[in-house]
Structure formats: C-alpha cells, structure tokens
Amino acid sequence: MGCVHGKCCCRRHYTSSSNGDFEENGPYARNNIHPNGNHLQTESSLDSVAVPSNKYRLEYSAVTQRGYYPDSPDKENQDCFCIKTQIQGNPNLHFFGVFDGHGQFGTQCSNFVKDRLVEILSEDAILIEDPVKAYNTAFLATNTELHDSEIDDTMSGTTAVSVLVCGNTLFIGNVGDSRAVLAVKSGDQVVAEDLSYDQTPFRQDEYERVKLCGARVLSVDQVEGIKDPDVQTWGDEESDGGDPPRLWVQNGMYPGTAFTRSVGDSTAEKIGVVAVPEVSMVRLTPEHLFFVIASDGVFEFMSSQAVVNMVLKYSDPREACAAIARESYKLWLEHENRTDDITIIIVHIKDLHNV
C-alpha cells in the first residue's frame, strides 16, 4: 500500500550473470497487458543452484513490472529485487529479496537497500553461526547508512522481505508489507504458509507499538473528516484494504504510511516506523515444494493461497511469474483503474536425485 503520497515506477531489465547473480542489463521487454499496449515488464530467466550440504537444488525465476499510473505514465518502478547465490563463497548459502520503494525518492531507496543489505550480510563473520543476529545487524546498519547517504529519505523509504537459504534452513527477514510464502504439501493438498507477516496497523501488536511511539492511526477518510476518527477499528486487510489505517504525526497530515516498519522514512521513524526486522526460521522438509517472495503489488488483491495455487499450475517458474504478474495487474485495474509495481521471485525446492 505504501505511503499516502503514492508510489513511483521505473523499468529495469535483469538477466542472470555468470556467477548466478541477477544483474541489470539490456533493453526493455514489451508485453501487451497494458491498457494502451505499452506495458513494460522484465524478461525472466530460469536459473538453478545446488545446495550440496543437503542434496537439493533451488530452481528460480523472477520478474519485476512497472505499475500503470494514468496520471503519471512515465513514473519509475520503485520495486527491485536481489538474488545472490553462494554468499561468502559458501555453496550452501543463498539470498533472495524483494524491495518495494515509496515516496519521491523510493527508487533510490529500494536500490540502495537492495545493494547494501546483502553486502552487509555477506561481510558479517557471524552470518553462519547466528543468522538471526546477522539479519538484525544488517537491517539496522543499512537503515543508518541510508539516513547518512545523499538520498533524501525524509519521506521516502522501502519495505524489504528476504529469504536466506542456509543449508536445510530458511531464515526470513522482513520489514513492511511485502511477503514471503511457503508451499507445503499436506495430504492431497498444497497449503500456503506465510513466512512473513505484513507489518501494518491492521495488526494489533503493531498498532499498539506505534501508538506508544506517538503515532495517530487514522484512515484517509478519518483524517479528512468523512468518518469518525474516534473509531479505532478497521476490520481486516482483506476486506478493508481500500482505505487502510495509516500513521500520522500528532499535528500534521504526514507521513501517511500504511505500514509500520520500513528502511528509511526518517520522519516516520519518529512515530514508530522502525527498520527492526521480524526474523523467522523454517527447517526444510520433503513437504516443502517452493517459496514465493513478492511485493504488495501482488498481495494487495491476491491471497497467499491464491498465489500458491497459481504457481502449482506451471512446472516452469518463469511461466508462473508471468501468470501472477498478469493476474495481479488485471485485479488492480478492476479495483482501482491503475496498478502498483509488481515484483515476484519464485524458488522451487528440488531434490537433486529427481532433477
């Protein structure tokens, strides 16, 4: 959902480099999804990397797509992603992350964080020994560096969700409302299991935390006097996402963020929007089929289960990425006559003996 001032959108093209990392490279690709036939989306490539310590392989693809803003057709894409394999030269350590910028300088913020977060993790000597501590250190250090950089993050920043594959364990670090989801085989069904939980005022714990930090929590309709500001209930994110509760300073009409954690956003930081990640851990089993990391451009109108169900229709993650992007784009147009930026990474977990 981002900040009340909206998001921007640019288009970057990524291909796989020889060392397995995804890099910006080449011209724009065109797809005829856009209402005026001028829709821009990156071409996705299919790559894989072995995890020899546990005898399985990761097969992955990613796509990022510029949003459609009728009033600002040339806006940049503020989403970006990072895939870096063999962190610290370790064949069992791989990083996947999605970054969703917002505000006037959201593109600069998301790209800065994309680069520095994985670099700081890679330089941390305790990463293998204590990934949770390393994650916390990396997020907070990246946030400090962004504040100290030449980028104006006063009213701009980025959400960040990432999965660090460490042998047979996934470590998930998240700030904001992008999401990581794991597909779990359960009998004859495949169930979506959230690996991260959107940090928004819809969550009671996050609501109470930012209120204690001095935030006013109100929807836009409440701020504008259309609805009663004393009513501090907003239903749930699925049914009431159109006018969500947002964070405001006590005596001003800013910053209006619909999330409660991010990297950057130095003004919002004063009312509780922090860069402290929620870090979770999952031990992989044969029932774990794949995981998806995506910006809220996907999850605004698609549930975690709907995304997993769509991935299941395709054996090739490239086709699944494209299908989810198309469906997300269509749903945005149906609901809002515009779209957000859309970014998806799909990672299949394959037994080496079955590849």
Beta strands, then each sheet from edge to edge (+ up, - down):
strand 1: 14-16
strand 2: 22-24
strand 3: 29-31
strand 4: 39-41
strand 5: 47-51
strand 6: 56-65
strand 7: 79-84
strand 8: 93-102
strand 9: 157-166
strand 10: 169-175
strand 11: 179-186
strand 12: 189-194
strand 13: 216-218
strand 14: 246-248
strand 15: 255-257
strand 16: 263-264
strand 17: 278-283
strand 18: 288-294
strand 19: 342-351
sheet 1: 1+ 2-
sheet 2: 3+ 4-
sheet 3: 5+ 6- 19+ 18- 11+ 12-
sheet 4: 7+ 8- 9+ 10- 17+
sheet 5: 7+ 8- 9+ 16-
sheet 6: 13+ 14- 15+
end
